[in-house]
Structures are given as C-alpha cells and as structure tokens.
C-alpha cells in the first residue's frame, strides 16, 4: 500500500517542478467592491465545485490560477496535505466567501490545491455568502432567486431570466399549501409546502421539459423559464391555445391533478412532451428529374414513402416528424418542406396535407 501511495505522490509532485507563469487569481477585494457585496449570510457547510473557486482573500500573489504555490519552498506543507489525502485522512472544510456564483478562499488554499491535483471535483467548505448590492439587472435578478430559494427552504436555485416572475411560483406554493392543509385538516407551514411542491410538482415538470429538448428552440431561455411559462398558462391563466393543445393530455389544467398523475410514474417513466406528426406532401416536378428527386427524398429520415402518380400531381410523399407540444404542426411542416423538399432541383411546386382523422387497418399475418 505504501508503495502505491508513494508512486501516486511522486507523479503529483513532479507536476510542481516547473511553475509556468499563468494569469493571476481574481482579487476578492476588487470583486466585493465592484459588486457592493457587504451583506452576509452564513450558508454553513456545503459541497462546492472546485471549478467555481476563482480567487483568494489576500493571497493572490502566493498562488497561480490553479492555486499552486508560486514559490517552490512553499510546497512542503502542500506535500504533507497530499500525502494525508491520498491515505484517505479526513480534512476539515475550507472556508470560502461566496459572491454570486464565484467563491474565494479565506482559509484552506493548500487543501484546494491538493484536491485539484488529485482530480477531485468538489470540496467541503464553510460558506459565508456576500449578497451583491449594486443595482444592476443581473444583481437584482440574483437577489430575487436567492430570496425565493431561502424563503422556500430549497437547496436548489430556480434559474429564471426575467425580473418579478418568482411571484408566480410563490402563488403556486401557497395554493399547494392550502391544498395540503385541507387534505390533512391542519395547518401546513410554507416551507413544508414549498419542499413538497418542488419535489412532487416542479421537479416532474422540469424533468419532462428538460427531456423534451424544448429549450433548444429558445437559446436565451432556461428550462426553468419554460417550466414557468407552461405552469402559468396551464394552472393560472388556463388560456385556450390554437396550437400545442396536446400538452393538456400530459399536463392537466389543475396543478394538483398533475401532481397526482405524476405520482404514478417513476422519473424514468415520465411521459415525453413530444409527439409524431404524419403528413403528406404533393409535388409537381419536371419529369426528367423524377428519379433524382425520389432518391433524394428517400435519403431523408423523416420520409416514409414516395409514390409517383399520374394526374395533376406527380409525386406523393408521406413523412413523419417529431415535435414538442408547444410548437405548431404548420410551423414545423413548413420549415421541413422549405428546407428539405422545395429546394430540390426539378421541384416546381408543393402542397402539404395534414390528416384530420386517420384509421389504419392492421394486416393479418399469414
């Protein structure tokens, strides 16, 4: 065992021999002043991603950007910590200041360095958060996120990108609080209702939205933004939509009905917020390009069948697309037709048909 530890340490220490010049760490004092971050909240001991530790309190001249000692003579203490960590000895948590999503080392520089060098991703830390006081849009939004999270007693931060939207989530929690109180015939405190709301309502909705790929269509929005949009329109406004009505089959207009429905599933079994669209494209083409067009169409994964017919239409194409439940059929079909069909050489014109009611007879296997 000792030989294995020795070899591990020797590989680590060799990496400290050449200390190349690298960029300086972020200065805590500079960031604190620019953010006007002076109001503090003790967050206790948490597991913190090492990649989010970006600076130090007063010792930025002693370490490089990977928190390696700049002076070779300072590595003795680090080597002792590395030996202890390789042997599995427990280390006390480091002490960090937090300003928004960044952390600064107050105490424990060598423990952070050792954890990084050993390939760890997280480290235990005592956190004192300093709330940003500067009234920028980003800071006001951050304070709203933290205020909502702390009031609800949640460990996760809901990442909305617009100001003033957390009131909708608070209304949902209060409605759920009232429901739980009526069901139990006793008072239920806000924090208990919030944690239950997050676990049984919000997280299932988040998982469904995240798994749908819907956020890919809204690059400036988060999955949390889309959850808010859906939940407000389903459970607060109950607006009638001209498209996306398939969402009602997955997400009932009652929040508590949705909660009851999702309780029947394990997370891996949550229904997908996607469905198939089958449609037909009628094409007029130049006859000399018929075979070329048919070959190109059949190379598309979305195309199921291509038929050459006689009459006013030259080709009939049957295709299937997958769409999320908020996008309109017409929009998606139009985009597909113009991107993949209309631009083929020899295509003169096209029409698209979406079946209203379809019945398919199953053929008996003989």
C-alpha positions in Angstrom: 0.0 0.0 0.0 2.8 2.4 0.9 4.5 1.8 -2.5 1.2 2.7 -4.2 0.9 5.9 -2.2 4.5 6.8 -2.9 4.1 6.4 -6.6 0.9 8.5 -6.7 2.6 11.3 -4.8 5.7 11.2 -7.0 3.6 11.6 -10.1 1.8 14.6 -8.4 4.9 16.3 -7.1 6.7 16.1 -10.4 4.0 18.4 -11.8 5.1 21.1 -9.3 8.7 21.3 -10.6 8.1 23.7 -13.5 5.8 26.5 -12.4 4.9 28.3 -15.6 3.7 31.9 -15.5 -0.1 31.9 -15.6 -2.8 34.5 -15.1 -3.4 35.9 -11.6 -6.4 34.8 -9.4 -9.3 37.1 -9.1 -8.9 39.7 -6.3 -11.6 39.3 -3.7 -11.5 42.9 -2.6 -11.9 44.2 -6.1 -14.9 41.9 -6.8 -16.5 42.8 -3.4 -16.2 46.5 -4.1 -17.5 46.3 -7.6 -20.5 44.2 -6.6 -21.0 46.2 -3.4 -21.3 42.8 -1.7 -21.3 43.6 2.1 -24.5 42.0 3.4 -23.6 38.5 4.6 -25.5 35.2 5.1 -23.9 32.1 6.7 -24.6 29.2 4.4 -23.0 26.6 6.7 -21.0 23.6 5.3 -21.7 22.7 1.7 -20.1 20.7 -1.1 -18.7 23.2 -3.6 -17.5 22.5 -7.2 -13.7 23.2 -7.3 -14.1 24.9 -10.7 -16.2 27.7 -9.1 -13.4 28.7 -6.7 -11.9 31.5 -8.7 -10.0 33.7 -6.3 -8.5 34.2 -2.9 -8.8 36.7 0.0 -5.4 38.5 0.2 -3.1 35.7 -1.1 -3.4 36.1 -4.8 0.4 36.8 -5.0 1.2 33.5 -3.5 -0.7 31.1 -5.8 -1.3 30.8 -9.6 -4.7 30.4 -11.2 -4.7 26.6 -10.3 -3.9 27.5 -6.7 -0.4 26.0 -7.0 2.3 27.7 -4.8 4.4 30.1 -6.9 7.5 29.6 -4.7 9.0 26.1 -4.6 9.9 26.4 -1.0 6.2 26.7 -0.1 5.3 23.3 -1.4 6.3 21.4 1.8 3.0 21.9 3.5 1.2 21.0 0.3 3.1 17.7 0.1 2.0 16.8 3.6 -1.7 17.5 2.8 -1.4 15.5 -0.4 0.0 12.5 1.5 -2.8 12.7 4.0 -5.5 12.9 1.4 -4.0 10.0 -0.7 -4.1 7.9 2.5 -7.8 8.9 3.0 -7.4 11.0 6.1 -10.4 13.4 6.6 -9.7 17.1 6.1 -11.5 19.9 7.8 -13.7 22.0 5.4 -12.1 25.0 3.8 -13.5 28.5 4.4 -14.9 30.4 1.4 -16.6 33.7 0.7 -19.3 33.5 -2.0 -20.2 36.3 -4.3 -23.0 35.1 -6.7 -21.7 32.0 -8.4 -18.0 32.6 -7.5 -16.0 31.5 -4.4 -12.9 33.0 -2.8 -10.6 31.1 -0.4 -10.3 32.6 3.0 -8.6 29.6 4.6 -7.6 26.3 3.0 -5.5 27.2 -0.1 -3.4 24.1 0.1 -6.4 21.8 0.6 -8.0 23.3 -2.5 -4.7 22.8 -4.4 -4.4 19.2 -3.3 -8.0 18.4 -4.1 -7.5 19.8 -7.6 -4.3 17.9 -8.2 -5.9 14.6 -7.1 -8.7 15.1 -9.6 -11.4 15.8 -7.1 -14.5 17.7 -8.5 -15.9 19.1 -5.2 -14.7 20.1 -1.8 -16.4 20.6 1.6 -16.5 24.2 2.6 -17.8 26.6 5.2 -19.6 29.3 3.2 -20.2 32.9 4.0 -22.2 34.4 1.1 -22.0 38.1 0.4 -25.0 39.4 -1.4 -24.4 41.8 -4.3 -25.7 45.2 -3.6 -25.1 47.0 -6.9 -28.5 47.6 -8.6 -27.7 46.0 -12.0 -30.3 43.8 -13.7 -28.2 40.8 -13.1 -27.8 41.5 -9.4 -31.5 42.3 -8.8 -32.4 39.0 -10.5 -29.9 37.1 -8.5 -31.3 38.6 -5.2 -34.8 37.5 -6.3 -33.6 34.0 -6.9 -31.8 33.7 -3.6 -34.8 35.3 -1.7 -37.2 32.8 -3.2 -34.9 29.9 -2.5 -34.3 30.9 1.1 -37.9 31.6 1.8 -39.0 28.3 0.4 -36.2 26.4 2.2 -35.0 24.8 -1.0 -31.4 23.6 -1.7 -31.7 24.1 -5.5 -31.8 27.6 -7.2 -34.5 28.0 -9.9 -32.9 29.9 -12.7 -35.4 32.4 -14.2 -34.1 35.1 -16.5 -36.8 37.8 -16.1 -37.5 40.0 -13.1 -40.6 39.7 -11.0 -41.5 36.2 -12.1 -40.9 34.4 -8.8 -44.3 35.7 -7.5 -46.0 33.1 -9.8 -44.1 30.3 -8.2 -44.9 31.7 -4.7 -48.6 31.7 -5.7 -48.3 28.0 -6.7 -46.7 27.1 -3.4 -49.4 29.0 -1.4 -52.1 27.2 -3.4 -50.4 23.9 -2.7 -50.1 24.9 0.9 -53.8 25.4 1.1 -54.5 22.1 -0.6 -52.2 20.2 1.8 -53.8 21.9 4.8 -57.3 21.0 3.6 -56.2 17.4 2.9 -54.6 17.0 6.3 -57.2 19.1 8.1 -54.4 21.0 9.9 -52.1 23.9 9.3 -49.1 23.4 7.0 -46.2 25.8 7.1 -44.9 27.5 3.9 -41.5 25.8 3.9 -43.1 22.3 4.2 -45.5 23.1 1.3 -42.6 24.5 -0.8 -40.4 21.5 -0.4 -43.4 19.2 -1.3 -44.3 21.4 -4.2 -40.8 21.3 -5.5 -40.5 17.5 -5.2 -43.9 16.4 -6.4 -44.9 19.1 -8.9 -42.0 21.3 -10.0 -39.3 18.6 -10.4 -41.5 16.2 -12.5 -42.5 19.2 -14.8 -38.8 20.2 -15.0 -37.7 16.6 -16.0 -40.4 16.5 -18.7 -39.4 19.8 -20.2 -35.7 19.1 -20.0 -36.2 15.7 -21.7 -38.3 17.2 -24.5 -35.4 19.2 -26.0 -37.8 22.2 -26.0 -35.1 24.5 -24.6 -33.1 24.1 -27.8 -35.6 26.2 -29.6 -35.2 29.1 -27.1 -31.4 29.7 -26.7 -31.8 32.7 -24.4 -34.2 30.9 -22.1 -33.6 28.3 -19.4 -35.6 25.1 -18.7 -36.9 26.9 -15.6 -38.2 29.7 -17.8 -40.2 27.2 -19.9 -41.5 25.5 -16.8 -42.7 28.8 -15.5 -44.4 29.6 -18.9 -46.2 26.3 -19.1 -47.2 26.2 -15.4 -48.6 29.8 -15.5 -50.6 29.1 -18.7 -51.9 25.7 -17.5 -52.6 26.4 -13.8 -53.1 30.2 -13.5 -54.4 31.6 -16.8 -55.8 28.4 -18.4 -55.7 30.1 -21.8 -57.1 28.5 -24.8 -54.4 27.9 -27.4 -54.7 27.5 -31.1 -51.8 25.1 -31.1 -49.9 22.9 -28.6 -53.2 21.6 -27.2 -51.7 18.1 -26.9 -50.0 19.4 -23.8 -53.3 19.2 -22.0 -53.2 15.4 -22.2 -49.9 15.4 -20.3 -50.3 18.4 -18.0 -53.8 18.8 -16.7 -55.3 22.2 -16.1 -55.2 21.5 -12.3 -51.8 21.6 -10.6 -53.0 19.0 -8.0 -54.3 16.7 -10.7 -50.8 16.9 -12.4 -49.2 16.0 -9.0 -51.5 13.0 -8.6 -50.8 11.9 -12.1 -47.0 12.2 -11.9 -47.0 10.2 -8.6 -48.0 7.2 -10.6 -44.6 7.3 -12.5 -41.0 6.8 -11.7 -38.8 9.5 -13.1 -37.5 7.3 -15.9 -41.1 6.7 -16.9 -42.3 10.3 -17.2 -44.3 10.8 -20.4 -42.4 12.6 -23.2 -43.5 16.1 -24.2 -43.2 15.1 -27.9 -45.5 13.5 -30.4 -45.4 12.3 -34.0 -46.9 14.3 -36.9 -47.8 12.3 -40.1 -48.4 14.4 -43.2 -48.4 14.3 -46.9 -46.6 16.4 -49.5 -48.0 16.7 -53.0 -45.3 17.6 -55.5 -45.3 19.0 -59.1 -42.0 18.2 -60.7 -40.1 18.2 -64.0 -40.4 14.7 -65.3 -36.7 14.3 -66.2 -35.7 14.8 -62.5 -38.2 12.3 -61.1 -35.8 9.5 -60.2 -33.3 12.0 -58.8 -35.9 13.6 -56.6 -37.3 10.3 -55.3 -33.8 9.2 -54.4 -33.1 12.4 -52.5 -36.4 12.2 -50.6 -35.8 8.6 -49.6 -32.5 9.6 -48.1 -34.3 11.8 -45.5 -35.0 10.0 -42.2 -38.4 11.8 -41.9 -39.7 10.4 -45.3 -41.5 7.1 -45.0 -42.9 6.7 -48.6 -42.6 8.3 -52.0 -45.2 7.4 -54.8 -45.1 8.5 -58.4 -48.7 9.0 -59.7 -50.5 10.2 -62.8 -52.6 13.3 -62.9 -52.3 16.8 -61.7 -49.8 15.7 -59.0 -46.6 14.0 -59.9 -45.3 12.7 -56.5 -46.9 11.9 -53.2 -44.6 11.9 -50.2 -45.6 10.5 -46.8 -43.4 11.9 -43.9 -43.3 11.8 -40.1 -41.9 14.5 -37.8 -41.4 14.7 -34.1 -42.4 17.9 -32.4 -42.6 19.3 -28.9 -46.1 20.1 -27.6 -45.7 23.9 -27.8 -44.8 24.1 -31.5 -47.5 24.3 -34.1 -47.8 21.5 -36.7 -48.0 24.0 -39.5 -44.8 25.8 -38.5 -42.8 22.6 -38.2 -44.1 21.1 -41.5 -43.5 24.4 -43.4 -39.9 24.6 -42.1 -39.2 21.0 -43.1 -40.8 21.4 -46.6 -38.9 24.5 -47.4 -35.6 23.3 -46.0 -35.5 19.8 -47.5 -38.1 19.5 -50.3 -38.7 22.7 -52.1 -35.0 23.3 -52.8 -34.6 20.0 -54.7 -33.7 20.5 -58.3 -36.7 19.9 -60.5 -39.4 20.7 -57.9 -41.9 23.2 -59.4 -44.5 23.4 -56.6 -45.8 21.7 -53.4 -48.8 21.3 -51.2 -49.0 19.8 -47.7 -51.9 17.9 -46.2 -52.3 17.0 -42.5 -54.8 14.2 -41.9 -57.7 15.2 -39.7 -58.7 11.6 -38.7 -56.7 8.5 -39.7 -57.6 4.9 -39.5 -55.2 2.2 -40.4 -56.3 -1.4 -40.8 -53.8 -3.9 -39.4 -52.9 -6.6 -41.9 -53.3 -10.2 -40.7 -50.0 -12.1 -40.6 -50.3 -15.3 -42.7 
